[in-house]
Amino acid sequence: MKIGVVGTGYVGLVTAAGFASRGHHVTCVDISPEKIASLESGVVPWYEPGLSELVTEAVEGGRLAFTTDISVAAESADLMFVAVGTPPNDDGSADTSAVFKAAEDIGKAITRQMPVVVRSTVPVGTTEKVRAIVAEEAGFDCPALSNPEFLREGKAVEDFNAPSRVVIGCQHYGEAQKLVDLYSDFVAPGLILTVDTRSSEMSKYASNAFLAAKISFMNEIASLCEALGADVEDVRKVMGFDPRIGSKHLAPGIGYGGSCLPKDTLAVIDMGRRADVPMPLMENVHSVNERQPARLLQRLTGALDGSLSGKTVAVWGLAFKQDTDDVRNAPALRLIDRLASDGASIRVFDPMAMDAAKAVLGDEIEYAEDMYECVADADAVVIVTDWSDFKTVDWQRIKGLMNHPIVVDGRNMHDPIEISLHGIDYYSVGRVPAETDYGLDADDDLDAGPDMHESIRTFGAD
């Protein structure tokens, strides 16, 4: 098929490159000539594993093209996708202006009927408005379909090629056939779910709101565990064995971020307000998440004798999660802002997100070349992003580099006993300190620590 995609952000580019890799001919439209030139040369302006290679291969194979002229994409297209951003307004509502502008431009550019597919995350009822706008501009009616994406940053290419489900919203099933055919090349029939457009739009918000709720739930449980002396890591493992709950998204930490969960949670709250349906659960999910960096800061301040003034704090991780350089709504940025307000000197390192963070944070903080340089002469280090680099650490080297060997682990990436046996003060989320939990101290056998810990945790498992 021949496909037009309006928008070359995360969703648009992954969608375009994914369909092009399946042999379809795709033309992407963006208003930025600089971005188009960059993409034509195979340079993807952000980090997403596998995407750059996919784009380069498709461009070189003549299956993927880029333009600022929407009429070029619409001229021979069988379908037109809308994949532009819907950032939050100040009141939390989704800004759909770019979606409606894309619909207007498509309506002016097309000369025949074709499905217009809304891939952007949009409030319920938006696809119907897109249909009306296209019809008004084109002078004839076109099917408008909802096709929300469920792409995880850092695994977007993988999720496109092997989706958990494909949702297609339409007014009449016959209108969706062309889109069903497009996905049927690589998606099992049972995973292609056809519903009405409003249910399709709602399904994306409901999914993200539920994921956000699981994260905030575990962060509340972690706070209670800290107060009562329980270990949230054990609690969540026990919970995960229940098939009704499952183990995914039960990890407590510094909170969620990125471009999806924060804005989509706020959008659900806003839709409820507009429909006069209160959303107290979602409001509390958002509130819990907003205060998580402050809770970590409180733990850090306590470890540094009650004051951050004049202290040097190292921050490992700036991206909102691993395998991306996206710092939008990243918990690290909120934490750094609070650290600066409390008088700390800040040095940061992230394997991929340094440039993106510099664009936001400027030159007020220090940027290190690697994680060891980051902690040199620091009074504490805070682990904010769950990069694999931060899982394999030479703790004896870390101890020798720091003024005070204090680690605050905002992702619970490490074993409290193992790190404490190196003579490092280790704090995490929802776990009691190792010396309180098991009566161990820095003089105990380092080699015995992890094995002993494992045997305690699994009660004699091999």
Buried (B, 14 or more C-beta within 10 A) or exposed (E): BBBBBBBBBBBBBBBBBBBBBBEBBBBBBBBEEEBBEBBBEBEBBBBBBBBBBBBBBBBEEEBBBBBEEBBBBBBEBBBBBBBBBBEBBEEBBBBBEBBBBBBBBBBEBBEEEBBBBBBBBBBBEBBBBBBBBBBEBBEEEBBBBBBBBBBBBBBBBEBBBEBEEBBBBBBEEEBBBBBBEBBEEBBEEEEBEBBBBBBBBBBBBEBBBEBBBBBBBBBBBBBEBBEEEBBBBEBBBEBEEEEEEEEEBBBBBBBBBBBBBBBBBBBBBBBBBEEEEEBEBBBBBBEBBBBBBEBBBEBBBEBBEEEBEEBBBBBBBBBBBBBBBBBBBBBBBBBBEBBBEBEBBBBBBBBBBBEBBBEEBEEEBBBBEEBBBBBBEBBBBBBBBBBEBBEEBEBEEBBEBBEBBBBBBBBBBBBBBBBBBBBBBBBBBBBBBBBEBBEBEEEBEBEEBEEBBBEEEEEEEE
